[in-house]
Amino acid sequence: MAEPRFLVVRNDEEQYSIWSADRELPAGWHEVGFAGTREECLAHVDAVWTDMRPRSVREASR
């Protein structure tokens, strides 16, 4: 049996998550171009999401 595939997704506030590749994305979330196992996707999110504050908060604190 094949291991489930996941996508790395990001919302308009630049917050990341992973989503099952066989499900439709919820409104406001977009694929970022990375797919893999759950562990691979979580590792990718860990590597790219270095500032967990929402975009609006980061911009307001400039």
FIGULO-976756 format. One record per atom (N, C-alpha, C, CB): x, y, z. Coordinates in steps of 0.02 Angstrom, whole numbers, padded with zeros to 5 digits, always signed. Glycine has a CB too. Layout:
BEGIN
XYZ...
END
This chain:
BEGIN
+00043-00059+00000+00000+00000+00000+00045+00062+00000-00048+00000+00062+00027+00109-00042+00067+00171-00049+00056+00216+00012+00048+00208-00113+00110+00251+00030+00106+00298+00086+00065+00359+00064+00177+00319+00109+00022+00385+00107-00018+00444+00088+00027+00503+00068-00063+00465+00146+00005+00542+00019+00042+00600-00005+00010+00663+00024+00042+00603-00083+00052+00711+00039+00030+00774+00067+00058+00832+00026+00051+00781+00141+00027+00889+00030+00049+00950-00001+00066+01000+00053-00005+00979-00049+00116+01042+00040+00128+01100+00083+00085+01157+00055+00205+01119+00086+00048+01188+00099+00003+01242+00079+00016+01304+00122-00072+01220+00085-00005+01362+00095+00005+01425+00131-00057+01467+00120+00069+01462+00106-00076+01505+00171-00133+01549+00164-00111+01621+00149-00176+01548+00229-00158+01667+00143-00142+01736+00125-00103+01772+00179-00206+01773+00111-00102+01746+00240-00063+01775+00294+00006+01743+00298-00100+01766+00361+00023+01702+00247+00087+01667+00242+00100+01619+00300+00142+01718+00239+00046+01587+00322+00050+01534+00372+00049+01468+00335-00008+01539+00425+00091+01421+00355+00098+01357+00320+00061+01301+00356+00171+01339+00313+00044+01251+00316+00015+01190+00342+00027+01135+00292-00062+01199+00357+00006+01074+00308+00007+01020+00259-00064+00997+00250+00054+00961+00282-00077+00969+00190-00145+00949+00173-00142+00884+00133-00181+01005+00133-00188+00841+00144-00190+00778+00107-00198+00793+00032-00248+00733+00132-00156+00762-00009-00156+00776-00081-00220+00754-00116-00097+00741-00113-00258+00710-00085-00319+00686-00118-00382+00725-00097-00329+00613-00103-00372+00780-00060-00429+00820-00039-00425+00890-00070-00432+00826+00039-00482+00920-00081-00485+00988-00108-00461+01036-00054-00557+01006-00131-00422+01086-00075-00397+01135-00027-00454+01178-00001-00342+01179-00059-00451+01197+00062-00502+01243+00088-00491+01313+00060-00501+01244+00165-00542+01353+00061-00538+01422+00036-00483+01460+00072-00605+01459+00045-00444+01498+00034-00392+01539+00063-00324+01505+00069-00413+01561+00130-00319+01442+00050-00256+01405+00053-00233+01389-00017-00263+01341+00095-00167+01390-00028-00138+01381-00095-00078+01335-00090-00119+01449-00126-00069+01293-00142-00010+01250-00145+00053+01292-00154-00017+01198-00203+00108+01271-00123+00171+01307-00132+00219+01269-00177+00204+01319-00064+00199+01210-00201+00241+01173-00248+00283+01119-00217+00284+01220-00283+00268+01099-00156+00305+01045-00123+00255+00991-00103+00345+01070-00061+00270+00929-00120+00228+00872-00101+00273+00816-00078+00182+00849-00160+00247+00772-00036+00285+00715-00012+00249+00679+00042+00354+00736+00012+00287+00641+00081+00257+00607+00139+00242+00660+00192+00305+00552+00167+00206+00639+00242+00190+00685+00297+00254+00712+00328+00147+00650+00351+00301+00668+00341+00364+00688+00372+00404+00735+00328+00405+00627+00389+00407+00721+00262+00443+00766+00216+00411+00835+00214+00443+00735+00145+00345+00837+00212+00311+00901+00209+00320+00940+00274+00235+00891+00196+00317+00907+00331+00328+00941+00395+00400+00967+00399+00313+00894+00454+00448+00930+00373+00517+00953+00373+00525+01014+00328+00565+00896+00349+00490+01014+00271+00493+01072+00226+00464+01134+00260+00456+01058+00160+00406+01126+00292+00375+01182+00328+00422+01208+00381+00307+01160+00360+00454+01163+00418+00501+01183+00470+00559+01223+00441+00528+01121+00506+00580+01206+00381+00637+01240+00350+00619+01309+00322+00665+01197+00294+00558+01316+00296+00541+01379+00262+00501+01428+00305+00501+01364+00200+00467+01404+00356+00425+01449+00396+00464+01470+00458+00357+01414+00417+00506+01519+00449+00552+01539+00502+00523+01593+00548+00616+01564+00471+00474+01629+00525+00441+01680+00566+00367+01663+00567+00453+01753+00539+00343+01638+00623+00275+01612+00626+00221+01666+00634+00269+01564+00682+00242+01728+00640+00192+01781+00646+00155+01789+00579+00225+01848+00666+00089+01800+00581+00053+01812+00518+00082+01873+00482-00023+01823+00533+00075+01874+00415+00103+01928+00375+00080+01996+00399+00084+01919+00302+00016+02003+00416-00011+02068+00437+00024+02093+00501-00086+02064+00449+00040+02047+00546+00075+02066+00608+00147+02086+00593+00073+02007+00659+00180+02047+00549+00250+02064+00531+00253+02133+00499+00279+02011+00483+00206+02148+00454+00206+02212+00419+00189+02270+00466+00156+02210+00363+00147+02258+00515+00128+02310+00562+00185+02327+00610+00067+02289+00602+00231+02280+00619+00286+02292+00666+00349+02321+00633+00304+02228+00702+00344+02337+00569+00402+02367+00534+00409+02440+00550+00395+02358+00459
END
